């Protein structure tokens, strides 16, 4: 390095070994030249590395008005990258303040996305006869096995426990009136009409809704869904319809299994209380009508469709990044449970108005 009034001239190799001896002198010269013009002549430099570019950036920053002479386009690009890397990041954005308007806009946008997804699914169902080659029965059987067959142990366990809990809790107040035997009809009506379909929907949402979202979300992150679109295949027909139909089919079966398991758990408690099995059976048969079961099965099919639709939509809406799939699975579980409860409330109102 040669220092002259208003100029610093560099030659040779500007690598870590070459700039080490001149680093301090160059910074001192740039400091002394503050307030005057300073030219950094690098036309004779034959080799650059990050250390040389960093020294050049330090000299520009320290002087404030230094100009680089003889820089090649490659050197200018490296110098710009060093300056960009040194920029102090701005303050992170402050957390958004709760706003009713933003909440309403977000809710409307989410509802619009949901309606659009339902429309795409309806179109895929209508067009299914023309797209049978895209619909794979193996995916349907696999989804039915994962959602239904492999969920039976959990459904049996939960059903028995719910029946036990309801029977024990109902015996305490009913015994005060000497109406122990009516616990059977009370628990049976509650299980068949309400708790059976709803609890089966919660299980389906926790097990299968999250699985649907994770599977489709992983495919979305890996750009497999984009590949299907590029090949002219409909992702809704290939990915959504098999899971949707499988959930609709298996939910009534899961509901029946849970009902029978709950009635078995209730029977254990009542038998232990001294109520004979004949009396328990008579109470169930006398109070639970066939219409109660048919209505519960219809509700369970709708719940299954809602859970599967929410899970598949969450998967199709998965963003990018390592946490996107987890966020989609969480949305699927929460959305499936909320949708099932809302639909159950709507069914309760409809059944009440119809006197069912």
C-alpha positions as CSV (number, residue, x, y, z in Angstrom):
1,X,0.0,0.0,0.0
2,X,1.2,3.5,-0.9
3,X,-0.2,6.6,0.7
4,X,-0.2,9.9,-1.1
5,X,-2.1,13.1,-0.5
6,X,-5.7,12.4,-1.3
7,X,-5.1,8.8,-2.5
8,X,-4.3,5.3,-1.2
9,X,-2.9,2.9,-3.8
10,X,-3.1,-0.9,-3.3
11,X,-1.3,-3.5,-5.4
12,X,-0.6,-7.2,-5.3
13,X,-2.7,-9.7,-3.4
14,X,-5.5,-8.3,-1.2
15,X,-6.1,-11.5,0.7
16,X,-5.9,-12.2,4.4
17,X,-2.1,-12.5,4.3
18,X,-1.7,-9.3,2.1
19,X,-3.9,-6.9,4.0
20,X,-2.8,-7.9,7.6
21,X,0.4,-5.8,7.5
22,X,-1.3,-2.7,6.0
23,X,-4.7,-2.8,7.8
24,X,-3.8,-0.5,10.6
25,X,-1.9,2.0,8.4
26,X,-4.7,2.1,5.9
27,X,-7.4,2.9,8.5
28,X,-5.1,5.6,10.0
29,X,-4.7,7.2,6.6
30,X,-8.4,7.2,6.0
31,X,-9.0,8.7,9.4
32,X,-6.5,11.4,8.8
33,X,-8.1,12.2,5.4
34,X,-11.5,12.8,6.8
35,X,-13.0,16.1,5.4
36,X,-11.0,15.9,2.2
37,X,-11.3,13.8,-0.9
38,X,-9.8,10.3,-0.8
39,X,-9.3,7.9,-3.8
40,X,-8.8,4.2,-3.2
41,X,-6.9,3.1,-6.2
42,X,-7.1,-0.7,-6.6
43,X,-6.4,-1.0,-10.3
44,X,-3.1,-2.9,-9.6
45,X,-4.6,-5.5,-7.2
46,X,-4.3,-9.1,-8.7
47,X,-6.1,-11.1,-6.0
48,X,-9.1,-10.5,-3.8
49,X,-10.7,-12.4,-1.0
50,X,-13.2,-11.5,1.7
51,X,-10.5,-9.9,3.9
52,X,-9.5,-7.4,1.2
53,X,-13.1,-6.5,0.3
54,X,-13.8,-6.0,4.1
55,X,-10.8,-3.6,4.4
56,X,-12.1,-1.7,1.4
57,X,-15.5,-1.4,2.9
58,X,-14.0,-0.3,6.3
59,X,-12.1,2.5,4.5
60,X,-15.2,3.7,2.7
61,X,-17.2,3.6,5.9
62,X,-14.5,5.3,8.0
63,X,-13.8,8.1,5.6
64,X,-17.4,8.6,4.5
65,X,-16.7,10.1,1.1
66,X,-13.9,7.9,-0.3
67,X,-14.2,6.8,-4.0
68,X,-12.9,3.5,-5.4
69,X,-10.9,3.7,-8.5
70,X,-10.2,0.8,-10.9
71,X,-12.8,-1.6,-9.5
72,X,-13.9,-4.5,-11.7
73,X,-17.6,-5.4,-11.8
74,X,-16.9,-8.4,-9.6
75,X,-15.2,-6.3,-7.0
76,X,-18.1,-3.8,-7.0
77,X,-20.6,-6.7,-6.5
78,X,-18.6,-8.1,-3.6
79,X,-18.3,-4.6,-2.1
80,X,-22.0,-4.0,-2.3
81,X,-22.7,-7.4,-0.6
82,X,-20.4,-6.5,2.3
83,X,-22.1,-3.2,2.7
84,X,-25.5,-4.8,2.6
85,X,-24.5,-7.4,5.2
86,X,-23.4,-4.7,7.5
87,X,-26.7,-2.8,7.5
88,X,-28.2,-2.8,11.0
89,X,-31.6,-4.6,10.8
90,X,-34.6,-2.4,11.6
91,X,-36.6,-2.8,14.6
92,X,-39.0,-5.7,14.5
93,X,-42.5,-4.7,13.9
94,X,-44.5,-4.1,17.0
95,X,-47.2,-6.7,17.7
96,X,-50.5,-5.9,16.0
97,X,-53.0,-4.2,18.2
98,X,-56.4,-5.9,18.5
99,X,-58.8,-4.4,16.1
100,X,-62.4,-5.4,15.6
101,X,-62.1,-4.4,11.9
102,X,-59.1,-6.6,11.4
103,X,-60.9,-9.4,13.1
104,X,-63.9,-9.0,10.9
105,X,-61.8,-8.8,7.7
106,X,-59.9,-11.9,8.7
107,X,-63.0,-13.8,9.5
108,X,-64.6,-12.8,6.1
109,X,-61.4,-13.8,4.3
110,X,-61.3,-17.2,6.0
111,X,-65.0,-17.7,5.3
112,X,-64.5,-16.8,1.6
113,X,-61.6,-19.3,1.4
114,X,-63.7,-22.0,3.0
115,X,-66.6,-21.3,0.6
116,X,-64.1,-21.4,-2.3
117,X,-62.7,-24.7,-1.1
118,X,-66.2,-26.2,-0.8
119,X,-67.0,-25.0,-4.3
120,X,-63.9,-26.7,-5.6
121,X,-64.8,-29.9,-3.8
122,X,-68.4,-29.8,-5.1
123,X,-67.1,-29.4,-8.7
124,X,-64.7,-32.2,-8.2
125,X,-67.6,-34.5,-7.0
126,X,-69.7,-33.5,-10.0
127,X,-66.8,-34.1,-12.4
128,X,-65.7,-37.3,-10.8
129,X,-67.2,-39.6,-13.5
130,X,-65.1,-37.9,-16.1
131,X,-62.0,-38.0,-13.8
132,X,-62.1,-41.6,-12.6
133,X,-58.6,-42.2,-13.7
134,X,-57.4,-39.5,-11.2
135,X,-59.4,-41.1,-8.3
136,X,-57.4,-43.9,-6.8
137,X,-59.4,-46.5,-4.8
138,X,-56.2,-47.5,-3.0
139,X,-56.2,-44.0,-1.3
140,X,-59.8,-44.4,-0.4
141,X,-59.2,-47.8,1.3
142,X,-56.1,-46.6,3.0
143,X,-57.8,-43.5,4.4
144,X,-60.8,-45.6,5.6
145,X,-58.4,-48.0,7.3
146,X,-56.5,-45.2,9.0
147,X,-59.6,-43.3,10.0
148,X,-61.9,-46.2,10.9
149,X,-60.4,-49.6,11.5
150,X,-57.3,-48.3,13.4
151,X,-59.4,-45.9,15.5
152,X,-61.7,-48.7,16.9
153,X,-59.5,-49.5,20.0
154,X,-59.5,-45.8,21.0
155,X,-63.2,-45.5,20.3
156,X,-64.0,-48.6,22.4
157,X,-61.9,-47.4,25.3
158,X,-63.4,-43.9,25.2
159,X,-66.9,-45.3,24.9
160,X,-66.6,-47.6,27.9
161,X,-65.1,-44.8,30.0
162,X,-67.8,-42.3,29.0
163,X,-70.5,-44.9,29.8
164,X,-69.0,-45.6,33.2
165,X,-68.6,-41.9,34.0
166,X,-72.2,-41.0,33.0
167,X,-73.6,-43.9,34.9
168,X,-71.8,-43.1,38.1
169,X,-72.6,-39.4,37.9
170,X,-76.3,-40.1,37.1
171,X,-76.8,-42.6,39.9
172,X,-76.0,-40.1,42.6
173,X,-79.0,-37.7,42.0
174,X,-81.4,-40.4,40.6
175,X,-81.0,-42.5,43.7
176,X,-82.4,-39.7,45.8
177,X,-85.7,-40.2,44.0
178,X,-85.5,-44.0,43.9
179,X,-85.2,-43.9,40.1
180,X,-81.9,-45.9,39.7
181,X,-83.3,-47.9,36.9
182,X,-83.9,-44.8,34.8
183,X,-80.2,-44.2,34.6
184,X,-80.1,-46.7,31.8
185,X,-82.6,-44.7,29.6
186,X,-80.9,-41.4,30.6
187,X,-77.4,-42.5,29.5
188,X,-78.7,-44.3,26.5
189,X,-80.5,-41.3,25.1
190,X,-77.5,-39.0,25.8
191,X,-75.1,-41.4,24.1
192,X,-77.2,-42.2,21.0
193,X,-78.6,-38.8,20.3
194,X,-75.7,-36.5,21.2
195,X,-72.5,-37.8,22.7
196,X,-71.9,-40.7,20.3
197,X,-71.7,-38.7,17.1
198,X,-69.9,-35.8,18.8
199,X,-67.2,-37.8,20.6
200,X,-66.6,-39.8,17.4
201,X,-66.2,-36.5,15.5
202,X,-63.7,-35.3,18.2
203,X,-61.7,-38.6,17.8
204,X,-61.8,-38.3,14.0
205,X,-60.6,-34.8,14.2
206,X,-57.7,-35.5,16.5
207,X,-56.6,-38.7,14.7
208,X,-57.5,-38.2,11.1
209,X,-58.1,-34.5,10.6
210,X,-54.6,-33.7,11.7
211,X,-53.2,-36.6,9.6
212,X,-55.0,-35.3,6.5
213,X,-53.6,-31.8,7.0
214,X,-50.1,-33.1,7.7
215,X,-50.0,-35.4,4.7
216,X,-51.4,-32.9,2.2
217,X,-49.3,-30.1,3.9
218,X,-46.1,-32.0,3.5
219,X,-46.9,-32.6,-0.2
220,X,-47.6,-28.9,-0.5
221,X,-44.3,-27.9,1.1
222,X,-42.4,-30.4,-1.1
223,X,-44.2,-28.9,-4.2
224,X,-45.8,-32.2,-5.0
225,X,-49.2,-30.5,-5.3
226,X,-47.7,-28.1,-7.8
227,X,-46.3,-31.0,-9.7
228,X,-49.8,-32.5,-10.0
229,X,-51.2,-29.3,-11.4
230,X,-48.3,-29.0,-13.8
231,X,-49.1,-32.5,-15.1
232,X,-52.7,-31.5,-15.6
233,X,-54.1,-33.5,-12.7
234,X,-56.7,-32.2,-10.3
235,X,-55.3,-32.2,-6.7
236,X,-58.8,-32.0,-5.2
237,X,-59.9,-35.2,-7.0
238,X,-56.7,-37.0,-6.1
239,X,-56.0,-35.9,-2.6
240,X,-59.3,-34.5,-1.1
241,X,-62.1,-36.7,-2.4
242,X,-60.7,-40.1,-1.2
243,X,-60.2,-38.7,2.4
244,X,-63.6,-37.0,2.3
245,X,-65.5,-40.0,1.2
246,X,-63.6,-42.3,3.6
247,X,-64.5,-40.0,6.6
248,X,-68.2,-40.0,5.6
249,X,-68.2,-43.8,5.4
250,X,-66.4,-44.6,8.6
251,X,-68.0,-42.0,10.9
252,X,-71.4,-43.8,11.2
253,X,-69.6,-47.0,12.0
254,X,-67.4,-45.3,14.7
255,X,-70.5,-43.8,16.2
256,X,-72.2,-47.2,16.5
257,X,-69.1,-48.7,18.0
258,X,-68.9,-45.9,20.5
259,X,-72.6,-46.2,21.4
260,X,-72.3,-49.9,22.1
261,X,-69.1,-49.4,24.1
262,X,-70.8,-46.7,26.2
263,X,-73.9,-48.8,26.8
264,X,-71.6,-51.7,27.9
265,X,-69.7,-49.4,30.3
266,X,-73.0,-48.1,31.7
267,X,-74.3,-51.7,32.1
268,X,-71.3,-52.7,34.2
269,X,-72.1,-49.9,36.7
270,X,-75.8,-50.6,36.9
271,X,-75.2,-54.4,37.3
272,X,-72.9,-53.6,40.1
273,X,-75.6,-51.5,41.7
274,X,-78.0,-54.4,41.7
275,X,-80.1,-53.6,38.7
276,X,-80.7,-56.7,36.5
277,X,-79.7,-56.8,32.9
278,X,-83.4,-57.4,31.8
279,X,-84.4,-54.1,33.4
280,X,-81.5,-52.3,31.7
281,X,-82.4,-53.7,28.4
282,X,-86.1,-52.8,28.8
283,X,-85.2,-49.2,29.6
284,X,-83.0,-48.8,26.6
285,X,-85.5,-50.4,24.2
286,X,-88.4,-48.4,25.7
287,X,-86.8,-45.0,25.5
288,X,-84.4,-45.1,22.5
289,X,-86.3,-45.2,19.2
290,X,-85.0,-46.1,15.8
291,X,-85.3,-42.5,14.7
292,X,-82.8,-41.5,17.4
293,X,-80.2,-43.8,15.9
294,X,-81.0,-42.8,12.3
295,X,-80.7,-39.1,13.2
296,X,-77.4,-39.8,15.0
297,X,-76.0,-41.6,12.0
298,X,-77.0,-38.8,9.7
299,X,-75.3,-36.3,12.0
300,X,-72.1,-38.4,12.2
301,X,-71.9,-38.5,8.4
302,X,-72.1,-34.7,8.2
303,X,-69.6,-34.4,11.1
304,X,-67.2,-36.7,9.2
305,X,-67.5,-34.7,6.0
306,X,-66.9,-31.4,8.0
307,X,-63.8,-32.8,9.8
308,X,-62.3,-34.2,6.6
309,X,-63.0,-31.0,4.7
310,X,-61.4,-28.8,7.4
311,X,-58.4,-31.1,7.5
312,X,-57.9,-31.2,3.8
313,X,-58.4,-27.5,3.4
314,X,-55.8,-26.8,6.1
315,X,-53.4,-29.1,4.3
316,X,-54.0,-27.4,0.9
317,X,-53.5,-24.0,2.5
318,X,-50.1,-24.9,4.1
319,X,-47.5,-22.2,3.6
320,X,-43.7,-22.5,3.5
321,X,-41.2,-23.0,6.3
322,X,-40.4,-25.7,8.8
323,X,-43.4,-24.9,11.1
324,X,-46.1,-24.7,8.3
325,X,-47.1,-28.3,8.5
326,X,-47.5,-28.2,12.3
327,X,-49.6,-25.0,12.0
328,X,-51.9,-26.7,9.5
329,X,-52.3,-29.8,11.7
330,X,-53.3,-27.6,14.6
331,X,-55.8,-25.7,12.5
332,X,-57.3,-28.9,11.3
333,X,-57.8,-30.3,14.8
334,X,-59.2,-27.0,16.2
335,X,-61.3,-26.3,13.1
336,X,-62.7,-29.9,13.0
337,X,-63.8,-29.8,16.6
338,X,-65.3,-26.4,16.4
339,X,-67.1,-27.2,13.1
340,X,-68.6,-30.4,14.7
341,X,-69.9,-28.6,17.8
342,X,-71.4,-25.8,15.6
343,X,-73.1,-28.4,13.4
344,X,-74.3,-30.3,16.4
345,X,-75.9,-27.1,17.7
346,X,-77.6,-26.6,14.4
347,X,-78.9,-30.1,14.3
348,X,-80.2,-29.8,17.9
349,X,-82.2,-26.7,16.9
350,X,-83.5,-28.4,13.7
351,X,-84.5,-31.5,15.6
352,X,-86.2,-29.4,18.3
353,X,-88.2,-27.5,15.8
354,X,-89.2,-30.6,14.0
355,X,-90.1,-32.4,17.2
356,X,-87.7,-35.3,16.5
